Amino acid sequence: MQMTGAAILMECLMEQGVDTVFGYPGGTIINVYDALLDYPGIRHILTAHEQGACHAADGYARATGQVGVCFATSGPGATNLVTGIATAYMDSSPIVCITCNVRLPLLGKDSFQEVDITGVTMPITKCNYLVRSVEDLANTVREAFAIARSGRPGPVLIDIPRDVTQAVGEYAPLTRAEHGKKGHLAQLMKRSSQNFKAPEPDYQDIDRLAEMIRQSEKPLLICGGGVVRSRANWEFEELANRMDAPVGITVMGAGGFRGLHRLATGLVGMHGSQASNMAVDACDLLIAVGCRFSDRVALKPSSFARGAKIVQIDIDRSEINKNVDTDHHIIGDARRVLQLLNERLEQQDHAAWKDYVFSFKTQTEYEPAADRMTPVQILDVIARNAPRDAIYATDVGQHQMWAIQHLHFEYSGQLVTSGGFGTMGFGLGAAIGAQVGNPDKVVILITGDGSFRMNCNELATAEHYDLPIVTVIFNNGALGMVRQWQTLTCGGRHSQTTLDRGPDFVKLAEAYGLTGRRVTNAEDFEAALKTALTSGHATVIDCAINIDEMVRPMVGGGSDITDFMVN
Amino acid sequence: MNTSITRHTLAVLVDNEAGVLSRVARLFSGKGYNIESLAVGTTHDPAVSRITIEVITDERQARLICNQLRKLICVHSVKRLSSERAIRRELVLIKVSAPTHEVRNEVIQIANIFRSSIIDVSTGTITLAVIGDDSKAEAIQNLLSEFGILELVRTGTVALERGQYTIDEQTKEKGEFDYGKNVL
């Protein structure tokens, strides 16, 4: 059937079951937005900024497990996506970004709003495409979605010159099940290096790991982002129970293992709990599932788990031995590997080892203060009042660490946070994506005054689409995490980290047509939160906290994991 | 694991398309490695190009680079070619200053010893083409430098495995193919 490139693009999105797109129109993408009018099955969320659209697509993908899609125009529209794409790349979140570029004859001539976006995004996408012919468009879109969601997920970008969206070409409908059987994608599926079909783990490797577990007296499990991405909660919990081993959770792994499970030791790494970090140091077998031993987890690779045999389970071969030398590894999807392992493993018992690990604190105790709110008080109020299945989005900084330490997540996708890239300004866009993908759930954005100022323009989006996101700002009047570092490592010289300035977040919320509240004590906060949760509309609650509050414990970057700077 | 810094030769089969070379080269520059030598050309299949890359690094990084290269969608296969099991060749063109009859004779003699061919002669210069591995190229370069090398260009090393094995996955040995398990 003959149709324009823009219509082919829409048909291909329908093939993929896409019903939501985040984006921002512009000159070169005009034909795509025109075609959008003919496809009422695709809901378009117009954000305030392309970066917000990209974070929203990312948040949608993380919270639903589906591929998130965003549209942007050429030039600045496309480059505004870059931070969002890098965020998705670092945290292996499946998104497809569709940008349009200037017409083919104008490419390479520094035309108005032209940028080589495929060149720019090369290091931060799994793959990207410049579609030069309308005949290639359908297969390129099919391939892009397959790549984004397969193996270790990640972002893919498709750049379509404006005249390709206008040109008329042949479109042959193809159901999603047929995509891998034709054309270039069929060839790619045959290549062993591409994980289009999750690789079947090597059974001998699994037998060997089972034997290692049997011989271990002090085993430790690490729940990484791979558990969340493969939605392997049930299998992971089954393994933890069978192994009877403590479980440390990484930032990206939060939600992969129930935070309140009796075996959970809390966060591991730089802001890890004493129990987690002491367990890493003392264990004789460390099994990391879907964890790449980032420098925020492993800190000092040479001394990380110094007495242990380290086993890495990952779907991505290139992660094996990248940051930490391992003794054994299994390549495969976390869920499948854990299933096979559970089949082979009988119940273990490590009572003495657990007693040792849980003799250390799994949580930091903050002294309650009469005259001010502490971060933990705020989080306790949230945990008491929010539904158990509420989705949490965060920005980056102290509030993020406090939230991950003190809120206990129960399922994969419950926490949406920028772990690898640490993108301040991620939260509101991501919360919008999570709310759009989960209209029936409560979405709470936990943010700081520094992060929130960066992309608070998306309040306009929350207001327009009536997304009842509750934003809780941990307002300490500073860039708290950097200030904490300055306090600890720069001799207390606080350079450019004090935010002794506006905006007034209550007035800001009101300017966007939303309700804003400022609270200074826990009772007021609880009342404000209750109102916000039942109001059905977005609310911003500005919580004043002390400027010198720190995230504890903390281990300095590159130090031994038990070398706590602050307890 | 062997941590000594040595020369590693990688053969990479890629799609013959725009932008592929920059995708491959980027992996090296992004990690701060200098590519010692790079040669690209099409293969017997016009849709496929072969890139031969030489990089000086340790064993761990070489494995990491290979695994990361394999993740690129445009990459068909990657093979590390050990110096014992691979044939490595490079073409070097050298333009030497040869103003007099005596110098020309001497240069021609050296060329013959190295089995290189003389591809151009003018009144003041001789241009040689040498095929060999890098040690041969270096040797002739040292000898000719006393006459004055005016210009020198190297193609970069290309390499093929000796014997029956090829880079294609079907004929690869099991150990090499299953890099996830045995090689690492």
Interface residues (C-beta under 8 A of the other chain):
Chain A: T118 G119 M122 P123 K126 C127 L130 I147 L188 R191 S192 S193 Q194 P199 D202 D205 D316 R317 S318 I320 N321 K322 D325 H329 I331
Chain B: M1 A18 G19 S22 R23 R26 G30 R60 R63 L64 N67 Q68 R70 K71 L72 I73 C74 V75 H76 S77 V78 E169 F177 Y179 G180 K181 L184
